Amino acid sequence: MIQIDRLRMRLPAGFEHRAASIARMVGKVLAKQSVSRQVSIDVVNISAQNISANTPDEEIAHMIVKQLVATHAGAS
């Protein structure tokens, strides 16, 4: 299980109204992930993604989760 206590996103201008939807979708996608070991990470910064205004929230959530899972896999 991956547990996130706080999620703070810096979104491009015009995406502010989509933050809650993206955050909910990140939670839903993470809930479907399985991890092989327990790791505690205090802070994770993921790289900025190139997205357009018409990129669906679900696709953005998947991009975020992909980086989170990769960070978790590399943590020790």
PyMOL commands that set and color helices and strands:
alter all, ss='L'
color gray80, all
select helices_A, chain A and resi 16-31+57-74
alter helices_A, ss='H'
color red, helices_A
deselect
rebuild
show_as cartoon
